[in-house]
Structure formats: structure tokens, C-alpha cells
Amino acid sequence: MTLSEPLFRTEGISKRYGGAVALKDADIAIRPGAIHAVLGENGAGKSTLIKIMAGVVAPDEGRMLLDGKEIAFASPAAANAAGIVCVFQELSLIPDLSVADNIVISNPPLRFGMIDRRRQRRIAEEALARAGASDIHPSALVKDLPLSRRQMVEIAKALARKPRLMILDEATSALTQSDVEKVFAVLKRLRAEGMALIYISHRMHEIAQLADECTVFRNGRSIESYPAGTKTDQQVVELMIGREYSNVFPPKPAHRGEQKPVLSCLDLSWGDRLSGITFDIRPGEIIGVGGLDGQGQRELLLALFGVLRDVKGEVAIDGRPVTLKSPRDAKSGGISMALIPEDRKTEGLMLPMTVRENLSIAALDRVSRNGVIDRAAERREIDDLFKLLAIKAATIDMPVAALSGGNQQKVVIAKWLMNRPRIILLNDPTRGIDVGTKQEIYLLLHKLADAGAAIIFYSTDYDELIGCCDRVLVMYDGRIIRELEGAEINEHELIGAALNIAGDHVAQRIAP
Amino acid sequence: MNKHASGDRRFWYAQQKGTLFAALLFVAMFALYVSNHPAGFTPNVVQTASNKATLLAFVAMAQCLVVITAGIDLSAGMVLVLCNCLASWLVVGTPLQTGVGVVVVLLAGLGCGMLNGLIIIFGRLQPIVATIATSAIFYGLALLLRPTPGGSVNEDLADAFTSKLLGVVPASLVVLLAVIVVIWVPFSRSAIGRAAYAVGSAENAAYMSAMPVKRAKLTAYALGGLLSAIGGLYLTFFSYTGEAAFASGNAYTLYSIAAVVLGGVSLAGGRGSAVGAVFGALAFRTIGDLLFVFDFDPLWQPLFQGVVLMLAIGIGCIGLSRVRNRLEWFQ
């Protein structure tokens, strides 16, 4: 391994958002001609570090050095000009423009004040070829491309800016296996050309295949940097976890659900996003869905709720097969299902409408007679829910947008509870809300389960799955790859299964 | 690159589908029209049709520019009316006076468009309300200028712009073509124009990609005002007078939206071309003419126009029946 001077270095970088420390004394040194992997759990500070490097946010403390000279970026454009380009996980492409338009978007070639389409085309073709994606037509519209091809366009867009340091944040999470291999070949070639690369991924085998150096982040600190291949997977996982977690969860009842399954899935599949999903859930059970982000968990919930078309396989309610064609079907009497969506702002709430209107909107037929809403009945139901959920709102006639995030989330949950659903699907319900409200939501889930509801609970937070669930289905690449039960539900098993490395070994080698 | 050659045609087709559809619709309707017209396909018939249709074509182009940015201009028709009234005062006299008058009218239109843009960008008002308000203002000004119909226009100029060149080609069609070449083509190929599309498609992503979001919107609204002003000038050339006509101003606004949709421009923004909008306008006008040659009772015209419009737009929505994730219906 060449021990060249670092191209880019950070020293003691810190960043706080309000009271929360996102990054504390982060040190990292990136050498040219090397691929540097950054590892860490969700919220470990990786994305904050990248945003600082890419000029999206400014650090509170610490300094950055490029070629040994101290620098600061006022904007992403300034970072680009210095040769640092980031391929973000959230796509920044314009859907209605063509691939070529998008690739040159920040700096299109001009001729007589107009865009020189021929030169633009050439630049785009070159960039696509460099990204190993010359099968993508430069004139195709971005919105017509599947997610994996869009990701390749993102990479080409970054390459067209001729970076010296390229940051890839989960750049392979949406890619198919053959694309991943192409991207790897490209990254290795760029490394050989002397480019510095930062590679962020949750997939351990990818890092093993690519990285020259690794840095592990935990709780906003850079814990350790080491040359790749000098630590086992188990040691790396240990570095990533390395913390105690306090128990905010109510105790689990010993035995739940001896009854017949209320919902069973048999060999459910949807396109190439879901396949072979088979499981049962009994009344009173809380089943967690785990795994890395974007492995088909959301699609599973949407499929159960009747949002997806052409879902293959069988869904049975109380042993009887049903077809679910819309959320309305799923909500209807015999099935009585509810989905607490992920994005409360767009799918969960009508923000400008009042708390009252939002709460009763999914249950209007319960509180109305002959199509006329019975305000007194509505009020009674809402009062019950307010008590059950301890929603803090000055009045139920204020717009829901004026509530805090945690209380908004409670409204989303309450809105569906008014229907007294038998099956409750939750899509990452505690994301972005405070610990106190989280705890209330956990308590509520237990209450609902005790009352006989079957709960399917997708969460990106491992602690929640461990603390709340009777069983956990771990998904990888659209399949359930492991089902954990009882004492098996622990962080080591969950992470091991999520990364698709043999979990048993992790459990054995790391002393509990 | 050779392997891209066949793909080029396919993507070009996909991009131009809306425009081509509108063009075909127009050609088919116009063929039906002239073949049933007692005089047949003669320069005079074409001239009359062209003169009637260009007015709407200019307003449709104006609407198209704004709609591309995911906005809407409900004042386009009233800008046309205001410029008509203004022209009936100013576009008279010696060639020099007439020339100055034309320039002032065009600048007035540009100013109206810029006012819309500034209110929407910096006042952060919804385009739909902002332009309803400015529409009333423009109409009010028009009414002050022409409380009753009247005024005049330099008839030599008016006749030149509505006659036939070389006795065959309608001058109005040539002007329409010239405006497309001078305004639309540079706009659509400039960095600003691309930013306008980007804003309409995904404003956040456009902003994050450091595109000139505000400048793009302002340009779209301003050029929209200018194009409506050209429409207003043309109205004066046909009618020789100025009239603050409330009903016709509103009709132009609504028809321009219909024409834009017929021309394959997405009301959600980010997609479409002014050429499509022009064909949409021509097709829309021909629907009315068809009734005339088929001797329908004029009472049937609105009903018939509505049904044809509905059918034409319905064809554009067929794609939605193939969506696999139902949430995409709402995007």
C-alpha cells in the first residue's frame, strides 16, 4: 500500500443541531488513489460529516485541509470547484429532463448563449461511459429510468464534474447486483487513476471487496481508523455497536397469541422488489420487520394495504383468502386493517386541516348517520383518543400543522385507531420524534396488542425491534432472510442478519 | 455512436409525442374542414383560418411558457385585451409614430408579465390567485383606456400583417413562425429555459442543483406577457379598433389553457413545447370552424367543442392505467 500524503483531512470537526451533537471531534484523512470506507449505524454522524465535506453545512468547530491548506466551503458549488463531489443517497436529478441535461445541469456547455446540445451530448456520453453505464441513452428522460439506472446517472453526473475526491453515500443501495459489479469496476479504475474515494455502505461484503482503509463512526465520533482487512466482521460490528442501551421499553408479556392467525401471507411477491414472503401473525402479536433500509419493507406494508398492483401470492384473513385492491378494501369491516405511513406530512396528515378533521377522516362512516357527521359522537371518540394517546393540543380545532412532530405522529396513529383495526401496520412510526413520545408509542402498541390487535411494525431502529417485538422478520433484497424469536432478538443477530453475514458467529464471538 | 441511432429516434418521438399528436389532430381536422368547405383549399380559406387562429396561438404560447414552470397565467387574455386597447391609441399616424406605438405596446405586455412574475416569486403568492388579481387590474386599465369600443390603427400596417405574402402564404402564419423562431427556440435552448423546465419538474432538485430558479420563472412570465401583447396587436390589426371586451378576454385565457393541454404540455409543469401549444390552439380553433362547414346549429358549438376537447385530452391519460404502485397516480 502506498503511503501517499493525504489529499484531504479533517481535524476536530464538530457540529451540533440545536442541543443534539451530530458530530464531535471527527478526524479523518483521505489519501489519493485509495478507497476509504466510512462505517457506522444510522445516526452515527456519517451523513453530517459528508454534508460538511460537500459544503452543504458548515462545521461549528475544527478545520479541513485540502492539499495541506486550510479551506472552508460556503456552498456545494465551492466544494465542487475545489474538486469534492458527492453522490447523495437522495437523488438530486430532475425527472422531466433527459439524462444528458441532468449530467451537465450545473454547468451546461454554451454556444452563442444557447446550450450546445452536441457538446452536451458528448460530455454526457463520456461521463456515462466512465461510469460504466454506456447502455443508458443520453436522451432518455430520467423519470422513465428504473431506480438503479438513475443511480448510475447520479454517478455519471458526479464524474462529469471531474472530481479529485468523490464521496459515495449508500450509492449502491438501489443497484442490482450486476450494476454493483460495474460500479465496483469503475471505482477501482478511478482509484488506479489516482482519485480519492469515500465509500459509505452498510453492506460489509462490499466494503471488504473495495476498501483500502476504514473509519468507524459511533455517536458522532470517529472511533477508529484502520487499514482494511485487519479486522474481522465481528470486531467491526463490535466497534459499531459499542454502547449500552437504556431500557425504555415496557416488559413483554410471556406468551402472546395462542389463537389462529388473523393474517397469513403465502409466497407474496411484487415485481423484483418482493419475493417469497411467507408469514403468519396472530391476534395480540407484535411482529417487527427489520433489515437495512430499502430491502422491501415498505413495499411489503404497501402490498398488504392494497396499494400495489399485480401482487402475486396469497393473503388470507382469518384463514380466508382475500384480494386487496385499495386501502379502502383493506380498511373495510371484515379485514379492518390500518397503515400508519412513513411520511406523516404527505401520506399521513392533511396539514392545513384541523386536528378534529384529521382524526375522524378515516372513520367518518363510524361517526356519521346517513352521510351526515354526528359532531357529538365525533367529539366523544376524539376525547377517548386524546386520553388514550395523551395528545397535547390546545384545541381540537387548531390546524394539525401547528402541533409538534411527536404530537402529529400521535394524531396519525390515533386517526386509524378510531376504526378499532384488528391489524395495524406501522411504517417506521418513531422516526424523528423525541424519546418521551417514543416511549408513549411503545406503551400504546402494547396496550393495543393486549386488546387483541395484530401489529406489524417496520423500524429502522434496532433497539425498538428488540424492545417491542415478539418476533422479528429480517428482510434482505425483497426476501425474509431470517425470522428471529424470543432471546434471538438481539442487536448482534439483527445486524448480522441485516448485513446478510452469518449471525450465529457474531453472537458467539462477541461476549454479551 | 451508432448503437444510439435507433434509440435517438425513439426518444425524440417520446419527447415530441404531445406536439406530434396536436399537429396530427390539427392536420386531420383542417383537412376535414377544407374538404367540406364550399371554396375548398384556396389561399383565401387558409388566410381566414390562419388569421382567426393566430390570436389564440400567441396566447397559448404565452400560457405554455408559464405552465412549463408549473405555474399558470389567468391574466393572459386580459393582457391581450389591454394591449388591444393600448394599440388602438398608439399604433397610428406616421410610420415612425406607428413603430414607436408597436414598441410601447410590446413593452407594456412585457411589463404586465414581469409584474405577474415578481408578485409570484417575491410575494410568494399562488400563481392562480396572483394572476386573477392582475387580470382584474389589466382589465380595469383597459376599461379606462377604452370605456367604449373605438380608436383606430395604422391600416397599412394592419393590412400588411393580415394579408397574403406573394398572394399565397398568410402573413399571420409567417409572423407566428417568426415569433417561434425568435422567442421560443432561443428560450427553450438556453440555460434559463432549461432551468424553467427544471423548476416545473422538481423545484427542490433545481434549487439544490444551483440553478437560477427565480430568474427562470421571471423570464417565463415576462415572455408570456410579451407574447400576449403580440396577440393584442394582432387583434387590433384584424378589428381596426380597441375594445375592453370582458368576455373575450376571459375566453382567451381559458381557451389558452385548453390549447396548451391539447398540445401535450403538462399542467403539472416540466414537460411540453410551445410548438405543441400552437398546434393545440390551431386544432382548438378548427373545432369551431368544423361546425360552420357542417351547418350545425351554432347553439351546438359549446357542447361539441367540449366533447371533442374531452376526447382529445382523454387519449393523453391512457398511460395511467398501467401504473403498478397506485400511489403514483397522485404524483
Interface residues (C-beta under 8 A of the other chain):
Chain A: S75 P76 A77 L91 S92 L93 I94 P95 D96 L97 S98 D101 I105 S106 P108 L110 G113 M114 I115 R117 E125 H137 P138 S139 A140 L141 D144 W270 G271 L302 V307 L308 R309 D310 S326 E347
Chain B: M1 H4 G7 D8 F11 W12 A14 Q15 P186 R189 S190 A191 R194 Y197 A198 G200 S201 A202 A205 A206 M208 S209 A210 M211 S266 G269 G270 R271 V323 R324 N325 R326 L327
